Amino acid sequence: MKMSVAVAALLLFLSGSAEFTEACSCSPEHPQQAYCNADVVIRAKVVGRKEVVTGNDAYGYPIKMIQYDVKQMKMYKGPDGAIETVFTGPSSALCGVTLESDGRKEYLITGKMDSNDTLRVNLCDYIESWESLSLTQKKSLGERYQMGCDCKVVQCSSIPCSISDPSECLWTDWVVEGTVQGTQAQLYTCVKRTDGSCAWYRGSTPPKKDFMDIEEP
């Protein structure tokens, strides 16, 4: 009987691990797409870290999370009021994100708000050190990325690849440059034009009317 319970517990643990692994299985996102998909986008410093218990699961086991205390420098997208805490899994195996918490490093943090209005982040969210972002990326946060939220950036992970709808832009950094932080990620935004199609636009300012009126890329 004891052996059956132990086996059942092991199977439950493995099943839970598989679910967490699956939850973290995600493709890289272009910064614009990450911005559009997120509930919250902030620039912040992490000033504290501690492990907390946020409740119990269906089997009565405590749910442990890492709570990061943050000092918000700027909010680009999100609710009214400053974000003061960010929660993530306790380890990378459980989708947790590791951030430096000495208050020296600034991050761009994107994430989702849960039903309790708590910001949660995981390895699938776009989180980068502020200094690693290009000037165009920094200036695009807000209005310029927001302009492209009616478009969809589709990653090309292997050739051949193509878009399936005029409202899509093909993101080729990985196959062309071997990195997801390539030219398109750093310098381009996918923007909707007056004919309803979407196309890449380079620059840190909103597109001019002559670009918006062009029918072909």
Backbone bond lengths (Angstrom), bond angles and torsions (degrees), N, CA, C in turn:
res aa  C-N    CA-C-N  psi(-1)  N-CA   C-N-CA  omega(-1)  CA-C   N-CA-C  phi
1 M - - - 1.468 - - 1.533 110.25 -
2 K 1.353 115.69 -45.48 1.457 119.73 179.57 1.522 110.60 -62.71
3 M 1.363 115.76 -39.22 1.447 119.82 179.47 1.524 110.79 -63.37
4 S 1.344 117.41 -39.47 1.469 121.42 179.35 1.514 110.58 -63.35
5 V 1.318 116.73 -40.76 1.460 121.00 178.86 1.525 110.01 -64.02
6 A 1.349 115.89 -42.88 1.462 120.04 -179.99 1.517 111.18 -63.33
7 V 1.341 115.75 -42.86 1.464 119.81 178.75 1.523 110.76 -63.49
8 A 1.333 115.11 -41.68 1.466 119.36 179.50 1.521 110.77 -63.06
9 A 1.330 115.87 -40.57 1.464 119.75 179.57 1.514 110.74 -64.92
10 L 1.375 115.45 -40.37 1.459 119.33 179.33 1.520 110.90 -63.94
11 L 1.329 115.98 -43.46 1.468 120.10 179.10 1.518 110.81 -63.06
12 L 1.329 116.30 -38.87 1.460 120.93 178.47 1.521 110.01 -63.60
13 F 1.345 116.46 -43.32 1.469 120.45 179.42 1.520 110.78 -62.70
14 L 1.336 116.08 -46.60 1.467 119.91 -179.39 1.514 111.11 -63.57
15 S 1.336 115.18 -38.80 1.459 119.36 178.44 1.519 110.36 -63.30
16 G 1.350 115.83 -43.27 1.454 119.63 178.38 1.508 111.53 -63.77
17 S 1.347 117.42 -39.98 1.457 121.06 179.04 1.508 110.67 -62.83
18 A 1.338 116.33 -39.83 1.464 120.36 179.31 1.515 110.75 -63.36
19 E 1.342 115.45 -38.98 1.465 119.16 179.59 1.513 110.28 -64.83
20 F 1.349 116.99 -42.75 1.453 119.93 179.34 1.519 110.66 -64.06
21 T 1.356 116.21 -41.28 1.460 119.99 179.70 1.511 110.23 -61.67
22 E 1.332 114.80 -44.30 1.458 119.33 -179.94 1.524 110.32 -63.81
23 A 1.332 115.93 -37.76 1.462 120.10 -178.64 1.524 110.80 -64.32
24 C 1.338 117.31 -28.61 1.461 121.34 -179.08 1.524 112.86 -93.33
25 S 1.319 116.23 -0.27 1.454 119.46 179.46 1.526 108.57 -79.60
26 C 1.313 116.81 107.28 1.462 119.56 -175.45 1.522 109.76 -151.09
27 S 1.307 114.95 153.74 1.457 120.78 177.98 1.526 109.55 -87.37
28 P 1.318 118.11 152.91 1.469 120.83 175.97 1.529 110.43 -59.56
29 E 1.318 115.75 149.05 1.459 120.54 178.64 1.520 110.64 -116.72
30 H 1.308 115.78 140.32 1.461 120.51 169.08 1.527 107.23 -61.85
31 P 1.328 119.44 143.34 1.471 121.25 -177.85 1.526 113.32 -52.55
32 Q 1.334 116.87 -37.04 1.465 119.55 178.74 1.524 110.76 -64.22
33 Q 1.339 116.94 -45.02 1.458 120.22 -179.43 1.515 110.69 -64.71
34 A 1.341 115.99 -38.84 1.461 120.14 177.46 1.526 110.77 -62.37
35 Y 1.323 116.28 -42.24 1.468 121.33 177.58 1.532 109.96 -59.82
36 C 1.312 116.53 -48.11 1.467 120.84 -176.04 1.529 111.96 -66.54
37 N 1.327 117.65 -35.09 1.466 121.02 -177.19 1.525 112.94 -79.88
38 A 1.320 117.41 -19.29 1.471 121.06 -174.54 1.524 112.11 -80.45
39 D 1.328 115.53 151.31 1.467 121.37 170.39 1.522 110.22 -82.43
40 V 1.328 115.12 -32.17 1.467 121.13 -175.23 1.526 109.35 -134.11
41 V 1.328 115.52 135.71 1.468 121.79 173.03 1.521 106.85 -135.08
42 I 1.335 116.67 116.56 1.463 120.58 -177.56 1.534 110.78 -135.89
43 R 1.315 114.04 157.91 1.460 121.95 167.71 1.519 105.40 -106.52
44 A 1.339 116.78 126.68 1.459 118.28 -172.68 1.518 111.88 -154.75
45 K 1.339 114.68 159.22 1.458 122.59 170.04 1.522 107.72 -105.49
46 V 1.324 116.61 143.86 1.458 121.11 176.58 1.532 107.63 -95.69
47 V 1.328 115.52 120.50 1.467 120.10 -173.79 1.528 113.36 -113.66
48 G 1.333 117.46 0.70 1.458 119.57 179.27 1.514 110.99 -166.87
49 R 1.348 115.20 155.91 1.466 120.92 -179.35 1.514 109.56 -148.89
50 K 1.336 116.87 135.26 1.461 120.39 174.08 1.529 109.53 -157.59
51 E 1.319 115.41 154.57 1.459 120.79 176.42 1.522 108.81 -88.37
52 V 1.307 116.68 133.99 1.464 121.42 -178.58 1.525 109.43 -132.24
53 V 1.306 115.57 159.34 1.459 122.39 173.62 1.525 107.15 -104.54
54 T 1.323 115.77 121.04 1.469 120.09 -175.20 1.521 113.08 -101.25
55 G 1.328 117.46 5.87 1.461 120.86 -179.91 1.518 110.19 145.93
56 N 1.318 115.84 -164.04 1.459 122.14 178.28 1.516 110.28 -124.45
57 D 1.328 115.82 148.91 1.461 118.79 177.45 1.525 110.20 -81.45
58 A 1.314 116.54 -174.04 1.463 121.15 -175.57 1.525 112.63 -64.15
59 Y 1.330 116.75 -18.36 1.460 120.50 -178.45 1.524 112.17 -102.97
60 G 1.320 116.61 5.42 1.449 120.69 177.00 1.505 115.47 90.42
61 Y 1.315 117.21 1.17 1.464 120.31 179.05 1.532 110.01 -80.32
62 P 1.341 117.29 142.83 1.469 119.94 -179.47 1.527 111.57 -66.99
63 I 1.315 115.67 141.11 1.462 121.70 176.49 1.522 107.41 -96.76
64 K 1.321 115.87 110.95 1.458 120.42 -178.34 1.526 109.97 -97.17
65 M 1.314 115.25 139.01 1.458 122.06 178.01 1.528 108.79 -136.16
66 I 1.322 115.35 161.44 1.456 120.51 170.16 1.524 108.18 -97.86
67 Q 1.318 115.62 126.33 1.463 121.05 176.56 1.518 108.84 -102.59
68 Y 1.320 115.42 120.31 1.462 121.32 173.72 1.525 108.60 -100.85
69 D 1.309 116.35 127.39 1.464 120.69 172.35 1.530 107.11 -88.60
70 V 1.319 116.74 129.10 1.459 119.72 -175.02 1.525 111.61 -124.17
71 K 1.316 113.83 150.42 1.458 121.47 171.76 1.522 106.90 -106.82
72 Q 1.322 115.81 106.91 1.457 120.60 -176.27 1.525 110.74 -73.36
73 M 1.321 115.42 126.62 1.461 121.07 177.82 1.530 110.53 -91.60
74 K 1.336 116.04 -37.62 1.460 120.61 -179.41 1.524 109.03 -161.18
75 M 1.332 116.12 140.65 1.459 121.22 174.00 1.523 108.72 -107.35
76 Y 1.330 115.77 126.71 1.460 121.80 177.86 1.520 111.28 -99.42
77 K 1.321 115.68 -25.13 1.460 120.74 -179.03 1.513 107.81 -160.54
78 G 1.338 117.10 133.68 1.452 118.25 179.21 1.510 113.43 152.83
79 P 1.319 116.55 -170.55 1.464 122.26 -177.21 1.523 111.90 -76.94
80 D 1.313 115.91 171.10 1.457 120.43 173.70 1.532 108.93 -67.81
81 G 1.295 116.39 142.62 1.459 120.35 179.39 1.514 111.79 91.77
82 A 1.317 115.71 154.24 1.463 121.32 -176.50 1.526 111.38 -76.36
83 I 1.319 115.60 147.74 1.460 121.93 171.79 1.523 108.12 -83.35
84 E 1.319 116.98 127.53 1.461 120.91 -177.51 1.524 112.97 -114.39
85 T 1.337 117.58 -20.74 1.464 121.18 179.60 1.525 110.46 -137.41
86 V 1.318 114.94 147.44 1.455 122.83 176.76 1.523 107.34 -131.77
87 F 1.335 116.69 134.03 1.457 120.95 -178.89 1.524 110.45 -112.79
88 T 1.346 115.02 143.87 1.459 120.64 178.31 1.520 108.78 -148.80
89 G 1.339 116.93 169.58 1.448 121.44 179.72 1.523 111.79 -64.89
90 P 1.344 118.02 157.08 1.470 121.60 -174.84 1.526 114.50 -73.40
91 S 1.323 118.07 -10.36 1.463 120.87 178.68 1.521 109.18 -156.75
92 S 1.329 116.11 164.50 1.463 119.79 178.91 1.526 110.90 -65.28
93 A 1.329 117.15 -28.51 1.461 120.92 177.15 1.522 111.41 -63.90
94 L 1.332 115.93 -24.41 1.466 121.73 178.34 1.529 110.02 -109.91
95 C 1.318 115.77 31.26 1.466 123.22 175.48 1.519 113.94 72.94
96 G 1.313 118.03 9.81 1.456 120.50 -176.91 1.514 113.75 -71.80
97 V 1.316 115.62 146.70 1.460 123.29 179.47 1.526 108.79 -104.33
98 T 1.328 116.87 132.70 1.461 121.42 178.57 1.521 109.88 -98.86
99 L 1.336 116.63 122.51 1.458 122.45 180.00 1.524 109.68 -124.77
100 E 1.321 116.36 146.85 1.459 120.50 175.09 1.531 108.80 -72.30
101 S 1.316 116.18 131.12 1.462 119.92 -171.14 1.523 113.68 -114.60
102 D 1.349 117.05 22.24 1.468 118.47 -179.14 1.529 112.56 -91.81
103 G 1.344 117.37 4.61 1.452 121.12 176.48 1.507 115.24 79.56
104 R 1.323 117.92 4.90 1.459 120.20 -177.90 1.532 113.01 -90.96
105 K 1.307 116.04 -29.83 1.459 120.71 -172.12 1.526 110.76 -102.59
106 E 1.334 116.22 135.79 1.461 121.18 176.89 1.529 109.41 -98.62
107 Y 1.326 114.56 142.63 1.455 120.73 -179.64 1.525 111.26 -125.43
108 L 1.326 115.19 150.78 1.452 121.22 162.10 1.515 105.11 -94.13
109 I 1.322 117.15 120.74 1.461 122.20 -175.54 1.518 109.49 -120.66
110 T 1.331 116.88 125.94 1.457 121.75 172.08 1.520 108.00 -117.38
111 G 1.325 116.66 148.21 1.460 119.43 -179.81 1.502 112.20 -171.77
112 K 1.333 115.09 -175.13 1.452 122.96 -177.56 1.520 110.54 -114.66
113 M 1.329 115.95 145.70 1.457 121.36 173.75 1.521 108.25 -90.82
114 D 1.345 117.11 132.86 1.460 119.26 177.38 1.521 110.51 -87.30
115 S 1.324 116.44 -174.72 1.468 120.70 -175.60 1.524 112.51 -66.15
116 N 1.331 117.31 -17.45 1.464 121.60 178.55 1.528 112.03 -97.63
117 D 1.343 115.70 15.57 1.472 121.58 -179.12 1.521 111.44 59.59
118 T 1.322 115.48 37.99 1.460 122.28 176.92 1.517 108.73 -108.64
119 L 1.331 116.99 134.20 1.459 120.84 179.14 1.523 109.45 -81.63
120 R 1.325 115.29 122.36 1.461 121.36 177.95 1.518 109.53 -120.08
121 V 1.317 116.13 139.55 1.463 121.10 179.38 1.519 109.15 -128.57
122 N 1.327 116.24 154.61 1.461 121.10 175.56 1.522 109.59 -145.54
123 L 1.307 116.23 -176.90 1.454 121.26 -174.24 1.522 113.10 -64.73
124 C 1.325 117.69 -17.09 1.464 120.80 179.16 1.534 112.18 -84.38
125 D 1.319 117.34 -12.60 1.462 120.22 -179.98 1.528 110.24 -80.69
126 Y 1.324 115.24 154.94 1.459 120.99 179.99 1.524 108.56 -85.16
127 I 1.327 116.55 106.26 1.462 122.67 -179.94 1.525 107.68 -132.06
128 E 1.325 115.76 117.84 1.460 120.81 -176.99 1.529 110.05 -135.48
129 S 1.319 115.98 152.28 1.458 118.31 172.86 1.524 108.23 -66.50
130 W 1.310 116.73 141.40 1.459 121.24 -175.79 1.531 111.33 -59.86
131 E 1.324 116.69 -38.71 1.459 120.67 -176.63 1.529 112.73 -68.49
132 S 1.336 117.47 -19.97 1.460 120.33 -178.98 1.529 112.67 -82.32
133 L 1.334 117.09 -12.33 1.462 120.75 -179.03 1.518 110.45 -79.11
134 S 1.330 115.82 147.24 1.461 119.89 175.88 1.522 109.55 -75.90
135 L 1.320 116.43 162.89 1.459 120.61 178.70 1.527 110.46 -61.39
136 T 1.319 117.05 -37.58 1.461 120.94 178.56 1.518 110.92 -63.94
137 Q 1.331 117.19 -42.87 1.459 119.97 178.14 1.521 111.29 -61.09
138 K 1.317 116.88 -43.23 1.463 120.46 -179.20 1.524 111.25 -62.93
139 K 1.350 116.60 -42.35 1.463 120.31 -178.81 1.527 112.30 -75.00
140 S 1.342 116.67 -20.50 1.459 120.41 -178.02 1.522 112.80 -80.69
141 L 1.334 116.97 -20.12 1.462 120.55 179.81 1.528 109.23 -60.94
142 G 1.305 116.02 125.00 1.457 119.45 -176.33 1.507 111.29 107.35
143 E 1.338 116.77 -121.46 1.465 121.60 -170.42 1.524 113.31 -58.05
144 R 1.328 117.35 -46.96 1.456 118.67 -172.59 1.525 112.20 -68.91
145 Y 1.328 117.71 -46.41 1.464 119.29 175.92 1.525 110.66 -64.69
146 Q 1.333 116.53 -37.51 1.461 120.05 -179.41 1.533 111.13 -61.28
147 M 1.330 116.72 -34.80 1.459 121.05 177.95 1.525 112.21 -60.12
148 G 1.330 116.78 -25.60 1.452 120.44 -177.49 1.512 114.86 -97.27
149 C 1.322 117.20 7.83 1.469 118.87 -175.93 1.526 113.68 -72.70
150 D 1.329 118.08 -11.11 1.462 120.40 172.87 1.522 110.70 -86.51
151 C 1.319 116.54 -5.75 1.462 122.20 176.78 1.528 108.73 -101.66
152 K 1.321 115.99 170.35 1.459 120.88 177.44 1.521 109.04 -132.97
153 V 1.327 115.96 128.35 1.463 121.28 177.36 1.524 107.87 -91.94
154 V 1.331 116.23 120.52 1.463 122.53 -176.68 1.526 109.19 -107.98
155 Q 1.320 116.27 122.06 1.459 119.61 -178.75 1.525 111.25 -76.55
156 C 1.328 115.68 135.76 1.460 122.57 171.18 1.522 106.95 -96.94
157 S 1.330 117.14 108.05 1.468 120.76 -178.04 1.518 112.53 -95.58
158 S 1.324 117.21 -18.50 1.462 121.36 177.03 1.527 108.77 -158.66
159 I 1.316 115.64 152.81 1.463 121.51 -179.40 1.527 109.43 -94.87
160 P 1.349 118.57 137.79 1.472 127.16 7.03 1.530 111.68 -83.38
161 C 1.326 115.57 156.49 1.452 121.24 175.28 1.523 108.53 -151.06
162 S 1.300 116.11 156.57 1.461 120.21 -177.82 1.519 109.25 -160.39
163 I 1.314 116.30 167.45 1.463 121.25 174.18 1.525 108.83 -88.00
164 S 1.314 116.48 157.60 1.459 120.98 -179.82 1.516 112.44 -113.78
165 D 1.342 115.90 -0.87 1.457 119.70 -177.29 1.528 108.58 -152.19
166 P 1.336 118.32 143.71 1.475 120.77 179.63 1.521 114.05 -60.45
167 S 1.335 117.23 -18.07 1.463 120.09 -179.35 1.526 112.31 -85.03
168 E 1.345 117.26 8.28 1.457 121.35 -178.79 1.529 111.43 -108.75
169 C 1.334 115.73 153.41 1.465 122.78 171.35 1.517 107.46 -121.73
170 L 1.328 116.83 135.10 1.456 121.38 -178.10 1.523 110.09 -86.64
171 W 1.323 116.14 121.50 1.461 122.93 -178.58 1.525 108.78 -97.00
172 T 1.328 116.97 109.12 1.470 121.55 -170.75 1.533 114.02 -110.30
173 D 1.306 119.20 11.66 1.466 121.15 -176.92 1.531 112.43 -52.97
174 W 1.333 117.20 -42.94 1.454 120.22 -174.08 1.534 111.78 -65.65
175 V 1.345 117.30 -45.71 1.463 119.67 -176.39 1.531 111.73 -78.14
176 V 1.328 117.32 -26.25 1.469 120.21 -178.00 1.528 111.68 -89.81
177 E 1.345 116.91 -42.46 1.463 120.53 -173.37 1.528 113.93 -114.23
178 G 1.331 116.91 -7.61 1.457 120.07 179.17 1.508 114.01 73.69
179 T 1.327 118.01 20.10 1.464 122.84 178.68 1.521 109.48 -149.83
180 V 1.343 115.91 149.85 1.465 119.78 176.23 1.526 110.76 -88.63
181 Q 1.334 116.45 -0.54 1.470 121.45 175.57 1.527 109.35 -108.89
182 G 1.325 116.03 43.78 1.450 121.81 -177.85 1.516 113.22 -88.09
183 T 1.314 115.20 -160.27 1.468 122.20 -173.22 1.521 112.68 -61.27
184 Q 1.327 116.78 -45.46 1.469 118.79 -178.30 1.519 111.74 -66.01
185 A 1.322 116.95 -38.28 1.465 120.46 179.24 1.525 111.28 -67.23
186 Q 1.323 116.84 -37.28 1.452 120.80 -173.73 1.529 114.02 -87.58
187 L 1.334 116.93 -27.88 1.472 118.61 -169.85 1.523 115.86 -124.68
188 Y 1.336 118.52 -9.49 1.465 119.98 -171.97 1.524 113.68 -120.74
189 T 1.332 114.31 152.45 1.457 123.22 172.85 1.516 108.57 -126.89
190 C 1.315 116.54 142.04 1.465 121.84 175.51 1.529 107.76 -89.63
191 V 1.340 116.63 115.17 1.467 121.82 -170.53 1.526 111.38 -121.73
192 K 1.316 115.97 140.42 1.468 120.54 177.51 1.517 110.12 -81.37
193 R 1.334 115.71 136.33 1.455 121.68 -179.53 1.530 110.15 -104.00
194 T 1.310 116.13 177.13 1.466 120.61 -172.81 1.523 112.84 -65.26
195 D 1.346 117.90 -23.94 1.464 119.41 179.34 1.525 112.39 -86.26
196 G 1.346 117.49 3.44 1.456 121.57 177.64 1.518 114.39 92.78
197 S 1.332 117.45 -11.71 1.458 120.25 178.24 1.531 109.73 -82.97
198 C 1.320 115.18 165.22 1.464 120.62 178.48 1.521 109.63 -119.32
199 A 1.323 116.26 147.33 1.457 121.18 -179.08 1.519 109.54 -151.07
200 W 1.330 115.39 157.19 1.458 120.54 178.24 1.525 110.38 -71.24
201 Y 1.321 114.73 137.30 1.465 121.69 176.40 1.513 107.87 -129.12
202 R 1.334 116.08 132.15 1.462 120.34 -179.51 1.518 110.62 -102.93
203 G 1.324 115.84 137.00 1.451 120.73 178.55 1.508 111.27 134.34
204 S 1.324 116.26 163.57 1.463 120.74 -177.61 1.523 113.02 -101.28
205 T 1.336 116.74 -0.69 1.457 120.49 177.56 1.532 109.00 -108.65
206 P 1.338 118.50 157.51 1.461 120.57 178.02 1.524 111.30 -57.65
207 P 1.333 118.35 146.80 1.462 121.74 -178.30 1.519 112.88 -60.17
208 K 1.339 115.76 148.78 1.452 121.03 176.37 1.528 110.28 -81.83
209 K 1.332 115.79 165.43 1.456 120.79 -175.22 1.527 111.92 -62.00
210 D 1.348 117.40 -34.48 1.464 118.20 -177.66 1.534 111.03 -65.82
211 F 1.350 117.41 -31.36 1.465 119.77 175.02 1.522 109.92 -70.80
212 M 1.328 116.12 -43.55 1.461 119.99 -177.24 1.526 111.24 -63.20
213 D 1.333 117.51 -28.84 1.458 120.66 -177.07 1.532 113.74 -86.98
214 I 1.327 117.26 -10.85 1.467 119.97 -179.97 1.517 109.88 -68.21
215 E 1.321 116.23 135.61 1.463 120.34 -177.37 1.523 112.73 -92.45
216 E 1.314 117.44 -24.41 1.468 120.36 -179.45 1.528 108.71 -119.63
217 P 1.355 117.27 143.93 1.463 120.30 178.50 1.520 111.11 -60.88
